Amino acid sequence: MTQSRFAATVAIDWSGAKGKRHRGIAIAEARGDDAPRLVRPGHVWSRSEVLDWLLDRAAREATLFGFDFSFAPPFAERGAYLPGEADIPDQARAFWRYVDQRCDDEDLGAASFLETAHRRHFYFGIADGRKADFVRFRQCDHRLNALGGRKTASAYDAIGAAQVAKASFSGMRLLHRLDGQVAIWPMDPLPEAGSAVVEIYTRIYLRKAGMAGNKLRSRPDLNAALAGLGSPPTRLAFEPDDHQTDALVTAAGMRAHLNHPDAFGPAGLSEELAKTEGWTFGIV
């Protein structure tokens, strides 16, 4: 499996924010040996618009799409997504449907799921008690931490700038709509042809690029990271924000990772984990 399997790798910096349009969404693609480029720079995307764009792009050429949210909550640690709740699905695909059915937020938002439908499972601040009682991780997160990757955000942590809960649960609504139309790895096996969707985590590629920080906010830092990933530099006419740099670096990192012999067969990924928790592309 090499990068020639896909015409391009696309990284989507996602947002779980409330509302219809989201400045936190950025899309970048890496094609061939070219420098990664932003898709519609300056455009303020909606989540629904990203869904429509992806489906159109996936139908036209084989593309590997990456989203930076957790494709499912932790399951293996406690044998349930929402322990103590009745009638909760025990596989990711059915859980996506469940999340979608329990949300009434606009533009694939999921705040109502966290704030109302299943409030007791999510940490919103000190009034909820000890944060450690809420934080759980998936098996791929544990593997990343064992490799020195410093995965610190949990899908149950819903407070602060680094929280991923809102983005992840809104992303599960997106996955429910993609299900059956585009392969979603590893819940689906990687198809021999056509497009696929994977979960991404920018810090993996920043680490591989030799960058110590978590965020890049200048062209020199961005191009230094791209050089560390074997990519040509970008020629942006403006200073990118951190959402744009995350997308650009991750698109290049995904392209480079396709050449890893275990890219789609990482150590530790079992059939059970593929069905329940999933895996982050780039953790091997």
Secondary structure, 3 states (H helix, E strand, C coil): CCHHHCCEEEEEECCCCCCCCECCCEEEEEECCCCCEECCCCCCECHHHHHHHHHHHHHHCCEEEEECCCCCCCCCCCCCCCCCCCCCCCCHHHHHHHHHHHCCCCCCCCHHHHHHHCHHHCECCHHHCCHHHCCCCCHHHHHHHHCCCCCCCCCCECCCCCCCHHHHHHHHHHHHHHCCCCEECCCCCCCCCCCEEEECCHHHHHHHCCCCCCCCCCHHHHHHHHHHCCCCCCCCCCCCCHHHHHHHHHHHHHHHHCCCCCCCCCCCCCHHHHHHCCCECCCC
